[in-house]
Amino acid sequence: MKCSMGSEITPLILAYNEEPNIGRTLESLRWADRVVVLDSGSVDRTEEIARTFPNVDWKTRKFDSFKTQTEFGIHSTGINTNYVLALDADMAVSKELAFEIKERFLNRKFAGGLVPFKYCVGGHPLPNSLYPAQIRLFERNKIEVLQVGHGHNFQITGPIYQFKSALIHDDRKPIDRWLFSQLSYSAIEAERIKIGVHPRWHDKLRQFGLMPPVIALLAYVRAGGPFGGIAAVRYAYERALYECLLAIRLTSARLGEDGDSQE
């Protein structure tokens, strides 16, 4: 017996001032009986746009962290379906992914699904990116939300389905807003590295300020290099800029410590 996607899965979207993105995301979720949009206090047209979709259930909560915001969305907004599809407001479900969910995921007893991403720059899809596959579709009562640094991810016990089709990541917010986000993210990530929480292999490179050129080259190659056109160049600059901000924070902290020790 085949399951209905709309009655088995509730998409959960975290949102804040997502006027340039929310419409595309919700358009890709018309198959859902109910979509929970958990907003952090948007002051643009995010709510106006979202409420034009009849399956949207609009909720608001002041943002404190990705972990607690997501946990609130999963457990405290009245979601009663077996599965939750956790999305950011700049992520859309491709037609291929929707088909794969319906035909290959729902009729088997998977605890969750590992979903790859198709990264877009200004609406232009890249051949590949540095964005890793993530568990985004999961059983509501079995999921654990983790937060390491500025990012959050999901952990679940049980069989995991590996999707071949992708979520579309297409953030079209203004560059000033994007830069403000990177400043915030780099501050959180720098603090994680300085106190040694969940160390990663590339954190040493970051502490010595070596990651920006490394990540720029990797991002450019992954995005198609010269075959990726200007979108690949833009993507490489985006990734390098974030690493530059992080490197400046970390090297500044090291200089400050050295200066104190010399006094």
C-alpha positions as CSV (number, residue, x, y, z in Angstrom):
1,M,0.0,0.0,0.0
2,K,1.5,3.3,-1.0
3,C,1.6,6.2,1.4
4,S,0.6,9.8,0.6
5,M,3.4,12.2,0.9
6,G,1.2,15.0,2.1
7,S,-0.2,13.1,5.0
8,E,3.1,11.3,6.0
9,I,5.5,14.3,5.9
10,T,5.3,17.7,7.4
11,P,7.9,20.2,6.0
12,L,9.3,22.5,8.7
13,I,10.9,25.8,7.5
14,L,13.0,28.1,9.7
15,A,12.6,31.7,8.4
16,Y,13.8,35.2,9.0
17,N,13.4,38.0,6.4
18,E,13.3,35.5,3.5
19,E,11.2,37.6,1.1
20,P,13.6,36.7,-1.9
21,N,13.4,33.0,-1.2
22,I,10.3,31.8,0.6
23,G,8.0,31.8,-2.4
24,R,10.1,29.3,-4.4
25,T,10.5,27.1,-1.4
26,L,6.8,26.9,-0.7
27,E,5.9,26.5,-4.3
28,S,8.0,23.3,-4.2
29,L,5.9,22.0,-1.2
30,R,2.4,22.2,-2.6
31,W,2.1,18.5,-2.2
32,A,2.2,18.8,1.6
33,D,-1.0,18.9,3.6
34,R,0.6,21.2,6.1
35,V,3.8,23.2,6.0
36,V,5.0,24.7,9.3
37,V,6.9,28.0,8.8
38,L,8.6,28.9,12.1
39,D,9.6,32.6,11.8
40,S,12.0,34.5,14.0
41,G,10.4,37.9,13.6
42,S,10.6,38.9,9.9
43,V,10.0,42.5,9.1
44,D,9.9,42.2,5.3
45,R,7.2,40.4,3.2
46,T,8.0,36.9,4.3
47,E,4.8,36.4,6.2
48,E,2.7,38.1,3.5
49,I,4.1,35.8,0.8
50,A,3.9,32.6,3.0
51,R,0.2,33.2,3.9
52,T,-0.7,33.1,0.2
53,F,-0.1,29.4,0.3
54,P,-3.1,27.6,1.7
55,N,-1.1,24.7,3.3
56,V,1.1,27.1,5.4
57,D,0.8,27.1,9.2
58,W,2.6,30.3,10.3
59,K,4.3,30.2,13.7
60,T,6.6,32.7,15.4
61,R,9.3,32.3,18.0
62,K,12.2,34.5,19.0
63,F,15.5,33.0,17.8
64,D,18.1,31.8,20.3
65,S,19.9,29.0,18.5
66,F,19.4,26.8,15.5
67,K,19.2,23.8,17.8
68,T,16.5,25.0,20.1
69,Q,14.6,26.7,17.3
70,T,14.5,23.4,15.3
71,E,13.6,21.4,18.3
72,F,10.7,23.7,19.0
73,G,9.5,23.4,15.5
74,I,9.6,19.6,15.5
75,H,8.0,19.0,19.0
76,S,6.0,22.1,19.9
77,T,4.1,23.2,16.8
78,G,1.6,20.4,16.6
79,I,3.4,18.3,14.0
80,N,1.9,14.8,14.3
81,T,3.1,13.1,11.1
82,N,5.6,10.3,11.3
83,Y,8.2,12.2,9.2
84,V,9.5,15.8,9.2
85,L,11.3,17.4,6.3
86,A,13.5,20.1,7.9
87,L,14.4,23.0,5.5
88,D,15.8,26.4,5.5
89,A,13.8,29.0,3.6
90,D,16.3,29.0,0.7
91,M,15.9,25.3,0.0
92,A,13.4,23.9,-2.5
93,V,12.4,20.3,-3.1
94,S,13.1,19.3,-6.7
95,K,10.6,17.3,-8.7
96,E,13.1,14.4,-8.8
97,L,13.5,14.4,-5.1
98,A,9.7,14.5,-4.5
99,F,9.3,11.5,-6.8
100,E,12.1,9.6,-5.0
101,I,10.6,10.3,-1.6
102,K,7.2,9.1,-2.7
103,E,8.4,6.0,-4.7
104,R,11.5,4.8,-2.8
105,F,11.5,6.2,0.7
106,L,8.0,6.2,2.2
107,N,7.2,2.6,1.4
108,R,10.2,1.3,3.3
109,K,11.0,1.5,7.0
110,F,13.8,4.1,7.0
111,A,14.5,6.2,10.0
112,G,15.8,9.0,7.9
113,G,17.1,10.2,4.6
114,L,20.5,11.6,3.7
115,V,19.9,14.3,1.0
116,P,22.5,15.9,-1.3
117,F,22.3,19.5,-2.4
118,K,22.3,21.2,-5.7
119,Y,23.9,24.6,-4.9
120,C,22.9,27.6,-6.9
121,V,24.5,31.0,-7.2
122,G,22.0,33.7,-8.3
123,G,19.7,31.0,-9.6
124,H,22.5,29.4,-11.6
125,P,23.0,25.7,-10.6
126,L,26.6,24.6,-10.0
127,P,27.8,21.2,-11.1
128,N,29.0,20.5,-7.6
129,S,29.8,22.4,-4.4
130,L,31.4,21.9,-1.0
131,Y,28.0,21.6,0.6
132,P,27.7,18.1,2.2
133,A,24.7,15.8,2.1
134,Q,22.6,16.0,5.2
135,I,19.9,14.2,7.0
136,R,16.9,16.4,6.3
137,L,14.0,13.9,6.2
138,F,13.5,11.9,9.4
139,E,11.2,10.2,11.9
140,R,10.0,12.9,14.3
141,N,10.3,10.9,17.5
142,K,13.8,9.5,16.8
143,I,15.8,12.6,15.7
144,E,18.5,14.4,17.7
145,V,19.4,18.0,16.7
146,L,23.1,18.8,17.1
147,Q,24.8,22.2,16.9
148,V,28.5,22.5,16.4
149,G,29.7,26.1,15.9
150,H,27.2,28.1,13.8
151,G,25.7,25.1,12.0
152,H,23.2,22.5,13.0
153,N,22.7,19.0,11.8
154,F,20.7,15.9,12.6
155,Q,21.6,12.5,14.0
156,I,19.3,9.5,14.1
157,T,19.6,5.8,14.9
158,G,18.2,3.4,12.4
159,P,18.4,2.6,8.7
160,I,19.3,5.7,6.5
161,Y,18.2,6.0,2.9
162,Q,20.7,7.8,0.7
163,F,18.9,10.0,-1.9
164,K,20.3,10.4,-5.3
165,S,18.0,13.4,-6.1
166,A,18.9,16.8,-4.5
167,L,17.5,19.6,-2.5
168,I,18.0,22.9,-4.3
169,H,19.9,25.5,-2.3
170,D,19.3,28.9,-3.9
171,D,19.8,31.9,-1.6
172,R,19.1,35.1,-3.4
173,K,19.2,37.5,-0.4
174,P,21.0,40.8,-1.0
175,I,24.8,40.7,-0.6
176,D,24.7,43.0,2.4
177,R,22.4,40.6,4.3
178,W,24.6,37.7,3.3
179,L,27.7,39.4,4.5
180,F,26.1,40.2,7.8
181,S,25.3,36.5,8.2
182,Q,28.9,35.6,7.5
183,L,30.1,38.0,10.1
184,S,27.8,36.4,12.7
185,Y,28.6,32.8,11.6
186,S,32.4,33.4,11.6
187,A,32.2,34.8,15.2
188,I,30.5,31.7,16.5
189,E,32.8,29.4,14.6
190,A,35.9,31.2,15.8
191,E,34.7,30.8,19.4
192,R,34.2,27.0,18.8
193,I,37.8,26.7,17.5
194,K,39.4,28.8,20.2
195,I,37.8,26.6,23.0
196,G,38.5,23.4,21.2
197,V,35.0,22.1,20.8
198,H,34.7,19.3,18.2
199,P,38.1,20.0,16.6
200,R,38.3,19.3,12.8
201,W,41.3,18.6,10.6
202,H,41.2,22.0,8.9
203,D,40.9,24.0,12.2
204,K,44.7,24.2,12.4
205,L,44.9,25.7,8.9
206,R,42.3,28.2,10.0
207,Q,44.3,29.2,13.1
208,F,47.3,29.9,11.0
209,G,45.3,31.8,8.4
210,L,45.9,29.3,5.6
211,M,42.4,28.3,4.7
212,P,41.2,31.1,2.5
213,P,43.3,30.3,-0.6
214,V,42.9,26.5,0.0
215,I,39.1,26.7,0.2
216,A,38.9,29.2,-2.7
217,L,40.7,26.7,-5.0
218,L,38.7,23.7,-3.8
219,A,35.4,25.6,-4.2
220,Y,36.3,26.8,-7.7
221,V,37.3,23.3,-8.8
222,R,34.2,21.7,-7.3
223,A,31.9,24.3,-8.9
224,G,33.3,23.4,-12.4
225,G,36.3,25.6,-12.6
226,P,36.4,27.5,-16.0
227,F,33.5,25.3,-17.2
228,G,31.4,26.7,-14.3
229,G,31.6,30.2,-15.6
230,I,31.1,33.3,-13.5
231,A,28.9,31.4,-11.0
232,A,31.9,29.2,-10.1
233,V,34.0,32.3,-9.6
234,R,31.4,33.9,-7.4
235,Y,31.0,30.7,-5.4
236,A,34.8,30.5,-4.8
237,Y,34.8,34.1,-3.6
238,E,31.9,33.5,-1.2
239,R,33.6,30.5,0.4
240,A,37.0,32.4,0.6
241,L,35.4,35.5,2.1
242,Y,33.9,33.5,5.0
243,E,37.3,31.8,5.6
244,C,39.0,35.2,5.5
245,L,36.6,36.6,8.2
246,L,37.3,33.5,10.3
247,A,41.0,33.7,9.7
248,I,41.1,37.4,10.8
249,R,39.2,36.6,14.0
250,L,41.5,33.7,14.9
251,T,44.8,35.4,14.0
252,S,43.7,38.5,15.8
253,A,43.0,36.4,18.9
254,R,46.5,34.8,18.6
255,L,48.1,38.3,18.3
256,G,46.2,39.4,21.3
257,E,47.4,36.5,23.4
258,D,51.0,37.0,22.2
259,G,50.8,40.7,23.1
260,D,49.5,39.9,26.6
261,S,52.3,37.4,27.2
262,Q,55.0,40.1,26.3
263,E,53.8,42.7,28.8
